[in-house]
Amino acid sequence: MTYNEAIEYIHSICWLGSRPGLERITELCNKMDNIQDKMKFIHIAGTNGKGSTSSMLTNILVNAGYRVGTFTSPFVYRFNERMAVNGKPISDDDLAHIIEVIKPLADSMDDPPTEFELITAAGFLYFYEQKCDIVVLECGMGGRLDSTNIIKKPLLSVITGIALDHTAFLGDTVEKIAKEKAGIIKEGCPVIYGSMPESCAKIIEDTSSLARPCDYSRLRDVSLSLNGAFFYVTGYRKPFKLKLVGGYQPRNAMLAISCAEMLSIDREAIHKGICETTWPARFEVLSSEPTVIYDGGHNPQGVDAAVSTVQELFEGKINILSGVMADKDYDYIASRIALIADKVYCVTPDNSRSLPADKYAEAFEKQGVTAYAFESMDKAMEKAYSDSKKENRPLLGLGSLYMYKEFVDALEKHK
């Protein structure tokens, strides 16, 4: 099997969509001799912050001398990013090999796996063959019925935060969503959780007596610039210089630091791992004169965090190029973006769940913000970049991570 054939096969089952449940992944893993039971995991769920926290924790563990597998979603540039060892994405040849092994097993099932279930199984096989010491395993959606939840005894369960998202699958209140996320908690396994409403924290703590909140009071003297974040953490003599710009990243870092401390990782490795972390599409500065940034804030909580960072870094209004999925609360998102936007350039992301650009633009017009709808990212970038350069006004790309590559490619063409 070639790489292209492997990718084609993976995507050929995407029509099955999201079907929460562990029956199919259980059958597939049984056919794979349950290799996931022979590995060690750190399991991460949460509405936002999973990717950044996973990346920081991976870097910490690598600096501590471990061979670390990382399973994340979605990818930004290439599919291979979804499974990596020591930060290096799976090679084309290795992916082709892995899918060649799994394909006949999946094809033999009366109820075949979904795309994400197939990818989860592929990740397990790759990390097993690569002899990883620890796997940082990010949930796809929710937790309780997510295919990654087939693992039995993680070293640590992490819940980064709780907010409304994927309500059609996870529930229409934060408490219902918290119960789904808490589904990753296993008896006798330690749990740490990040910022969330008190009602959600109570659900987590009622689920496990071993659950502990992240102590954000240790985070102090935080300052942001377009070069990153600078902060101190109680218990560490040296300051942390984080390359990630977003105002929410020091809190993600504090969560990753707390995870590493619970695993008794050396503090020098923790400090170095945090300071070395890079992660694309999270308030990433892509260009200057004018300043162009991309942030993958795609739900209300993520947009709130991006808006807060803009308000801290810039005086006055900025331009926004944005696209969202139709299942998001786009009226709320528009109301928040309106606080920082001079003009908004709306696009329809290349995804079947996307909100049409003209409908998105209408939401901004209701907020009294000038908004334009474009039929393509190329046209939107041409206008947005030209206006921003003429006005010497920052331009922020904001929306789904699926939109990132298209945004970057259009920027390279027009700047």
C-alpha positions as CSV (number, residue, x, y, z in Angstrom):
1,M,0.0,0.0,0.0
2,T,1.3,3.5,-0.9
3,Y,0.8,6.6,1.3
4,N,-1.8,8.0,-1.0
5,E,-3.7,4.8,-1.0
6,A,-3.6,4.8,2.9
7,I,-4.9,8.4,3.0
8,E,-7.6,7.5,0.5
9,Y,-8.7,4.5,2.5
10,I,-8.8,6.5,5.8
11,H,-11.0,9.2,4.2
12,S,-13.2,6.7,2.3
13,I,-15.0,5.9,5.5
14,C,-15.5,9.5,6.6
15,W,-19.1,9.4,5.4
16,L,-19.9,7.3,8.5
17,G,-19.5,10.5,10.5
18,S,-19.2,10.8,14.2
19,R,-20.9,7.8,16.0
20,P,-20.0,7.9,19.6
21,G,-19.5,4.5,21.3
22,L,-16.8,2.1,22.2
23,E,-18.2,-1.1,20.5
24,R,-16.3,-0.7,17.2
25,I,-13.0,0.4,18.6
26,T,-13.2,-2.4,21.1
27,E,-13.7,-5.0,18.4
28,L,-10.9,-3.5,16.3
29,C,-8.5,-3.5,19.2
30,N,-9.4,-7.0,20.1
31,K,-8.3,-8.0,16.5
32,M,-5.1,-6.1,17.2
33,D,-4.4,-8.2,20.4
34,N,-5.3,-5.1,22.5
35,I,-1.8,-3.6,22.2
36,Q,-3.1,-0.4,23.9
37,D,-3.1,-2.4,27.2
38,K,0.6,-2.8,26.9
39,M,1.4,0.9,26.8
40,K,1.3,3.9,29.3
41,F,-0.8,6.9,28.6
42,I,-1.6,10.4,29.7
43,H,-5.2,11.0,28.6
44,I,-6.3,14.5,27.9
45,A,-9.8,15.8,27.4
46,G,-11.3,19.3,27.5
47,T,-13.1,21.9,25.4
48,N,-10.1,24.0,24.6
49,G,-6.3,23.8,25.2
50,K,-5.8,20.1,24.6
51,G,-3.4,20.6,21.7
52,S,-1.2,23.2,23.4
53,T,-1.1,21.3,26.7
54,S,-0.3,18.0,24.9
55,S,2.5,19.7,23.0
56,M,4.0,21.2,26.2
57,L,3.7,18.0,28.1
58,T,5.3,16.1,25.2
59,N,8.3,18.5,25.2
60,I,8.7,18.1,28.9
61,L,8.7,14.3,28.8
62,V,11.2,14.3,25.8
63,N,13.5,16.6,27.8
64,A,13.2,14.1,30.7
65,G,14.5,11.4,28.4
66,Y,11.3,9.5,27.5
67,R,10.3,8.3,24.1
68,V,7.0,10.0,23.7
69,G,4.1,9.3,21.3
70,T,1.6,12.2,20.8
71,F,-1.9,11.7,19.4
72,T,-3.7,14.9,18.5
73,S,-6.4,16.3,16.2
74,P,-7.0,17.9,13.9
75,F,-3.9,18.3,11.8
76,V,-2.8,21.7,10.6
77,Y,-0.6,21.0,7.5
78,R,-0.6,17.3,6.9
79,F,-2.5,14.3,8.2
80,N,0.7,12.7,9.5
81,E,0.8,15.3,12.3
82,R,-2.0,13.4,14.1
83,M,0.5,10.8,15.4
84,A,4.1,11.8,16.2
85,V,7.0,10.4,18.2
86,N,9.2,12.8,20.1
87,G,7.5,15.6,18.1
88,K,8.2,14.1,14.7
89,P,5.1,13.2,12.6
90,I,4.8,9.6,11.3
91,S,6.5,9.1,8.0
92,D,4.6,8.4,4.8
93,D,6.0,4.9,4.6
94,D,5.2,4.1,8.2
95,L,1.6,5.4,7.8
96,A,1.2,3.3,4.7
97,H,2.5,0.2,6.6
98,I,0.2,0.8,9.6
99,I,-2.9,1.2,7.5
100,E,-2.0,-1.8,5.4
101,V,-2.0,-3.9,8.6
102,I,-5.2,-2.5,10.0
103,K,-7.3,-2.4,6.8
104,P,-8.1,-6.1,6.5
105,L,-9.1,-6.1,10.2
106,A,-11.4,-3.1,9.8
107,D,-12.9,-4.5,6.6
108,S,-13.7,-7.8,8.4
109,M,-16.0,-6.0,10.8
110,D,-19.8,-6.1,10.2
111,D,-20.1,-2.6,11.7
112,P,-16.9,-0.9,10.4
113,P,-15.0,1.7,12.4
114,T,-15.5,5.4,11.8
115,E,-12.6,7.5,10.5
116,F,-11.5,8.6,13.9
117,E,-11.8,5.1,15.3
118,L,-9.5,3.9,12.5
119,I,-7.0,6.6,13.2
120,T,-7.1,5.9,16.9
121,A,-6.2,2.2,16.2
122,A,-3.5,3.3,13.8
123,G,-2.0,5.5,16.5
124,F,-2.0,2.7,19.0
125,L,-0.2,0.4,16.5
126,Y,2.3,3.0,15.5
127,F,3.2,3.9,19.1
128,Y,3.5,0.2,20.0
129,E,5.8,-0.5,17.1
130,Q,7.9,2.6,18.0
131,K,8.3,1.3,21.6
132,C,7.1,4.6,23.1
133,D,7.6,4.9,26.9
134,I,4.6,7.2,27.3
135,V,1.8,8.3,24.9
136,V,0.1,11.7,25.3
137,L,-3.4,10.8,24.1
138,E,-5.8,13.6,23.2
139,C,-9.5,12.9,23.0
140,G,-11.2,13.6,19.7
141,M,-14.6,14.8,21.2
142,G,-16.1,14.5,24.6
143,G,-14.5,11.6,26.6
144,R,-16.8,8.9,27.8
145,L,-17.7,7.5,24.4
146,D,-14.6,8.8,22.6
147,S,-12.6,6.0,20.9
148,T,-9.4,6.9,22.9
149,N,-11.3,6.0,26.1
150,I,-10.7,2.3,25.4
151,I,-7.5,2.6,27.4
152,K,-7.8,1.2,30.9
153,K,-5.3,2.7,33.4
154,P,-3.7,6.0,32.4
155,L,-0.8,7.4,34.3
156,L,-2.8,10.6,34.6
157,S,-6.2,11.9,33.3
158,V,-6.3,15.6,32.4
159,I,-9.4,17.7,31.8
160,T,-8.2,21.1,30.5
161,G,-11.5,22.9,30.8
162,I,-15.2,22.8,30.2
163,A,-17.3,25.1,28.0
164,L,-20.2,24.7,25.6
165,D,-19.2,23.0,22.3
166,H,-20.4,20.0,20.2
167,T,-23.7,20.3,22.1
168,A,-25.5,18.0,19.6
169,F,-23.3,15.2,20.8
170,L,-22.3,16.1,24.4
171,G,-25.2,17.9,25.8
172,D,-26.6,21.5,26.0
173,T,-25.3,22.5,29.4
174,V,-21.7,22.7,30.7
175,E,-22.7,20.2,33.4
176,K,-23.8,17.6,30.9
177,I,-20.5,18.2,29.0
178,A,-18.5,17.9,32.2
179,K,-20.0,14.4,32.8
180,E,-19.0,13.4,29.3
181,K,-15.4,14.7,29.8
182,A,-15.3,13.0,33.3
183,G,-15.9,9.7,31.5
184,I,-12.2,9.4,30.9
185,I,-11.5,9.1,34.6
186,K,-10.5,5.6,35.7
187,E,-10.7,4.2,39.3
188,G,-7.4,4.6,41.1
189,C,-5.8,6.9,38.5
190,P,-4.9,10.5,39.4
191,V,-6.8,13.4,37.8
192,I,-6.0,17.1,37.3
193,Y,-8.3,19.6,35.9
194,G,-8.1,23.2,34.6
195,S,-10.4,26.3,34.7
196,M,-14.1,25.5,34.6
197,P,-17.4,26.5,36.3
198,E,-17.7,25.3,39.9
199,S,-20.6,23.1,39.0
200,C,-18.3,21.3,36.5
201,A,-15.4,21.0,39.0
202,K,-17.8,19.4,41.5
203,I,-18.8,16.8,38.9
204,I,-15.1,16.0,38.3
205,E,-14.3,15.7,42.0
206,D,-17.5,13.6,42.7
207,T,-16.2,11.2,40.0
208,S,-12.8,10.7,41.6
209,S,-11.4,11.4,45.1
210,L,-8.0,11.7,43.3
211,A,-9.1,14.7,41.3
212,R,-7.1,17.9,41.9
213,P,-7.5,21.4,40.4
214,C,-4.6,23.1,38.8
215,D,-3.2,25.8,41.2
216,Y,-3.1,28.8,38.9
217,S,-2.2,31.0,41.9
218,R,1.4,29.8,41.4
219,L,1.4,31.7,38.1
220,R,2.6,35.3,38.5
221,D,4.1,38.4,36.8
222,V,2.7,37.4,33.5
223,S,3.5,39.6,30.5
224,L,2.6,39.2,26.8
225,S,4.2,40.5,23.7
226,L,4.2,39.5,20.0
227,N,7.3,37.4,20.8
228,G,5.5,35.3,23.4
229,A,4.7,35.2,27.1
230,F,7.0,35.8,30.1
231,F,6.0,34.5,33.6
232,Y,7.2,33.1,36.9
233,V,5.9,30.0,38.6
234,T,6.2,29.5,42.4
235,G,8.8,26.8,43.1
236,Y,11.0,27.7,40.1
237,R,13.8,30.1,40.3
238,K,14.1,30.9,36.6
239,P,11.4,32.7,34.7
240,F,9.5,30.9,31.9
241,K,9.9,32.4,28.4
242,L,7.1,30.8,26.4
243,K,7.2,31.2,22.6
244,L,3.4,30.9,22.3
245,V,1.8,34.3,22.2
246,G,-1.9,33.7,23.3
247,G,-2.9,35.2,26.6
248,Y,-4.4,31.8,27.5
249,Q,-1.1,29.9,27.0
250,P,0.5,30.7,30.4
251,R,-2.5,28.9,32.0
252,N,-2.0,26.0,29.6
253,A,1.6,25.9,30.6
254,M,0.7,25.9,34.3
255,L,-1.5,22.9,33.7
256,A,1.3,21.1,31.8
257,I,3.7,21.9,34.6
258,S,1.3,20.6,37.2
259,C,0.9,17.3,35.2
260,A,4.6,16.9,35.0
261,E,5.1,17.5,38.7
262,M,2.4,14.9,39.5
263,L,4.5,12.4,37.4
264,S,7.7,13.4,39.4
265,I,9.5,14.8,36.3
266,D,12.7,16.7,37.0
267,R,12.1,20.5,37.2
268,E,14.9,21.3,34.8
269,A,13.2,19.2,32.2
270,I,9.9,20.9,32.9
271,H,11.4,24.4,32.5
272,K,13.2,23.5,29.3
273,G,10.3,21.7,27.8
274,I,7.9,24.6,28.3
275,C,10.3,27.1,27.0
276,E,11.0,25.1,23.8
277,T,7.4,24.5,22.9
278,T,6.0,25.7,19.6
279,W,2.5,25.0,18.3
280,P,1.1,26.4,15.1
281,A,-2.2,28.2,14.7
282,R,-2.5,29.3,18.3
283,F,-2.2,33.1,18.1
284,E,0.7,32.5,15.8
285,V,2.4,35.6,14.3
286,L,2.9,34.9,10.6
287,S,4.0,38.3,9.2
288,S,4.8,41.9,10.1
289,E,4.0,45.3,8.4
290,P,1.2,44.7,8.8
291,T,1.1,42.2,11.6
292,V,-0.8,39.1,10.6
293,I,-1.8,36.5,13.1
294,Y,-3.7,33.3,13.1
295,D,-5.6,31.8,16.0
296,G,-7.7,28.6,16.0
297,G,-10.4,29.9,18.3
298,H,-13.4,28.3,16.8
299,N,-16.0,28.1,19.7
300,P,-17.2,30.8,22.2
301,Q,-14.6,30.0,24.8
302,G,-11.7,30.0,22.2
303,V,-12.9,33.3,20.7
304,D,-13.2,34.9,24.1
305,A,-9.5,34.0,24.8
306,A,-8.4,35.4,21.4
307,V,-10.4,38.6,21.9
308,S,-8.8,39.0,25.4
309,T,-5.3,38.6,23.9
310,V,-6.0,41.2,21.2
311,Q,-7.2,43.7,23.8
312,E,-4.0,43.2,25.8
313,L,-1.6,43.4,22.9
314,F,-3.1,46.1,20.7
315,E,-4.6,49.5,21.1
316,G,-7.7,50.2,18.9
317,K,-9.5,48.0,16.5
318,I,-8.0,45.4,14.2
319,N,-9.2,43.6,11.0
320,I,-10.5,40.1,11.2
321,L,-10.6,37.3,8.6
322,S,-12.8,34.6,9.9
323,G,-14.9,31.4,9.1
324,V,-16.7,29.1,11.4
325,M,-18.7,25.9,11.5
326,A,-22.5,26.2,11.3
327,D,-22.9,24.2,14.5
328,K,-21.1,26.9,16.6
329,D,-22.9,29.8,18.3
330,Y,-21.9,32.2,15.6
331,D,-24.1,35.0,16.8
332,Y,-22.3,35.0,20.2
333,I,-18.9,34.7,18.4
334,A,-19.8,37.7,16.2
335,S,-20.8,39.7,19.3
336,R,-17.4,39.1,20.9
337,I,-15.3,39.7,17.7
338,A,-17.3,43.0,17.3
339,L,-15.4,44.3,20.4
340,I,-12.1,44.3,18.6
341,A,-13.0,44.4,14.9
342,D,-12.8,47.4,12.5
343,K,-13.8,45.2,9.5
344,V,-14.5,41.5,9.2
345,Y,-13.8,39.5,6.0
346,C,-16.0,36.3,6.1
347,V,-15.2,33.1,4.4
348,T,-16.7,29.6,4.1
349,P,-14.1,27.1,5.4
350,D,-13.5,24.1,3.3
351,N,-15.6,21.7,5.4
352,S,-19.0,20.2,4.9
353,R,-20.1,21.7,8.3
354,S,-19.1,25.2,7.4
355,L,-21.4,28.3,7.9
356,P,-21.8,30.2,4.6
357,A,-19.8,33.4,4.5
358,D,-22.9,35.6,3.7
359,K,-24.8,34.3,6.7
360,Y,-21.7,34.9,8.9
361,A,-21.4,38.4,7.6
362,E,-25.0,39.1,8.5
363,A,-24.2,38.3,12.1
364,F,-21.6,41.0,12.1
365,E,-23.8,43.5,10.4
366,K,-26.3,43.0,13.3
367,Q,-23.5,44.1,15.6
368,G,-22.8,47.2,13.6
369,V,-19.5,46.0,12.2
370,T,-18.7,46.3,8.5
371,A,-18.4,42.8,7.1
372,Y,-17.8,41.3,3.7
373,A,-18.5,37.8,2.4
374,F,-16.1,36.2,0.0
375,E,-16.5,33.1,-2.2
376,S,-12.9,32.0,-1.6
377,M,-10.0,32.4,0.9
378,D,-7.9,33.9,-1.9
379,K,-10.3,36.7,-2.6
380,A,-10.8,37.4,1.1
381,M,-7.1,37.5,1.8
382,E,-6.4,39.8,-1.2
383,K,-8.9,42.4,0.2
384,A,-8.1,41.9,3.9
385,Y,-4.3,42.1,3.5
386,S,-4.5,45.1,1.1
387,D,-6.8,47.0,3.5
388,S,-4.7,46.1,6.6
389,K,-1.4,47.2,4.9
390,K,-2.9,50.4,3.7
391,E,-4.3,51.2,7.2
392,N,-1.3,49.8,9.0
393,R,-3.8,47.8,11.0
394,P,-3.2,44.2,12.4
395,L,-5.0,41.4,10.7
396,L,-6.2,38.4,12.7
397,G,-7.3,35.1,11.1
398,L,-9.7,33.5,13.4
399,G,-11.6,30.2,13.1
400,S,-11.3,26.5,12.6
401,L,-7.9,24.9,12.5
402,Y,-9.1,23.3,9.2
403,M,-8.8,26.9,7.7
404,Y,-5.2,27.5,8.8
405,K,-3.3,26.0,5.8
406,E,-5.6,27.8,3.3
407,F,-5.1,31.1,5.2
408,V,-1.3,30.7,5.2
409,D,-1.1,29.8,1.5
410,A,-3.3,32.8,0.6
411,L,-1.1,35.1,2.8
412,E,2.1,33.9,1.1
413,K,0.5,34.7,-2.3
414,H,-0.7,38.2,-1.5
415,K,1.9,39.7,0.9
